[in-house]
Amino acid sequence: MSSTDLLPSNTGPVTEQERIASIDVLRGFAILGILIMNIQSFSMIDAAYMNPTAYGDLNGANYVVWVVGHVVADQKFMTIFSMLFGAGIVLMTSRREASGQYTAGVHYRRMAILLGFGLLHAYLLWYGDILFAYAMSGFLIYLARHWRARSLITVGLLTVAVGAGIWTLLGLSIPYWPEKAIEGFVDSWAPSAETIAVQLDTYRGGWLHQMPHRALTSIAVQTFMLALHVFWRAGGLMLIGMGLFKLGVFSARRSTAEYLVMIAVGLGAGIPIILLGVQSNFAAGWDMQYSLFRGSQYNYWGSLLVSLGWVGTVMLVCRTGAITAITKPLASVGRMALTNYLLQTIICTTLFYGHGFGLFGKVERTGQAGITIAIWVTLIVVSAVWLRYYRFGPFEWLWRTLTYGQAQPMRRR
C-alpha cells in the first residue's frame, strides 16, 4: 500500500473529513501516556526520572507504581509519538506532492515554528521539552520521505542502534574521564543531600528563581544530549514511523493476525527484557557507571517492542469500531496533541513549582499517579468540549496559521 492511497488531493491543511481516525486515537493515547513518566520530572528532582533510588520513597505501593510505569510507559509512549511524527511528515507532504506542489517551503516553515515553540517551552516553562528535538530531527528526516517502507524501517533501526552504541561507548570511556567530570556525573545521577536541597529550593521558588537551572539544563538537553542520544533515537523512530505508515499499520489496515503478533511481541519479548533490566539495575545498586549506560539498554530496546504491542492493541480497538466510548475521546485528545502536551506542562508546573502551589518534591509516586489520572480526565473533557465549538486546538490553530501565512478558520459554523 502506498501512502498516497490514504491521501486526498487538495493542497491546504488537512480537513476533518480527511483525517485518519486511528492515527488521531493513537496520538491521543500516546499524549496521555507520556504524562505517566513526565510527571516524575515535573514533581521530583531531575535525577529521579532515570534513577528511582535518587529521591522519594520506593517501597510498597510506591514501588509498584514505579515498576508499572517503567514497564508499560517509560519511553513507550514517546516512541509511539515519535513514530507518528514521522508518519505525519509523509502524510502532509504526500498530499501536496500528489497535486504537483512543492513541499519543502511548507515543511521547513512548519519545523521552524515548532522549533520556536520548543525553545519557548523549554526556557520559559520546563526543561524536559521534546518539541525542539522533533523539529531538529524533522529538518533532516524530511529528505527520506520518498524511500520505500522497508528502507525506512531498516535505516530507522540502524539509526536507533547508533544512539545505543554512542551511549554505550560513552559509558565504557568513563575510566578515562577527568575525576571532576566523573564526580559531576555521579552527583547528577545520585545527588548529594546538598544538591537535592538546592534543587528543591530552586523549584519551590518563584519563576525567576527557577530560570538558571531550567536554562542550563535546557542547553545541555538541546546540545550534548541531542547530539549523543536524543536525535538518534527520535530521528530513527521517525523513519520507522514513516515506514509503518506506508505499510498501513497506523491506519488499522493490516490484518487482525498481524496486530495480534505485534501484541504478542510486546508481551512475550518486550516486557521480559525490561523486567530483566529492572532486576539487573537493582542488583547493581543503580550504580551510575552501570545503570545509566549498559543497564539502560534493556529498556532502550525493550520499549520498542512494548510500543509495537500498544500500537497493535489500539489498532485492533479501532478496527472493531465498537468501543467508541474510548476511541472518540482519545481521538479528540489526539487532534489537539500539541495543545494537550503544552497544557500538561502548564498544569503540572502550576501544581508543583513555586510560582503555583509549590508541591515540588512533596508528592510520592502514588500521589503522582492520582494526579496523572485527574489530568487525563481534565484533558479528555476539555478536548471534547473545545472541539464542539472549534476546528482546532489553540496551539494547532497558531501553528497552522503561521505555517500557511494566513489565519485558519477556527470556529465551527
Secondary structure, DSSP 8 states (H G I E B T S, - for coil): --GGGG--S--SS--GGGS-HHHHHHHHHHHHHTHHHHHHHHHS-THHHH-TTSSS--SHHHHHHHHHHHHHTTTHHHHHHHHHHHHHHHHHHHHHHHTT---HHHHHHHHHHHHHHHHHHHHHT-TT--HHHHHHHHHHHGGGTTS-HHHHHHHHHHHHHHHHHHHHHHHHTGGGS-HHHHHHHHHHHS--HHHHHHHHHHHTS-HHHHHHHHHHHHHHIIIIIIIIIIHHHHHHHHHHHHHHHHTTTTTT-S-HHHHHHHHHHIIIIIHHHHHHHHHHHHHTTT-IIIIIIITTHHHHHHHHHHHHHHHHHHHHHHHH---HHHHHHHHHHHHTHHHHHHHHHHHHHHHHSTTTT--TTT--HHHHHHHHHHHHHHHHHHHHHHHHHBSS-HHHHHHHHHHHTS----B--
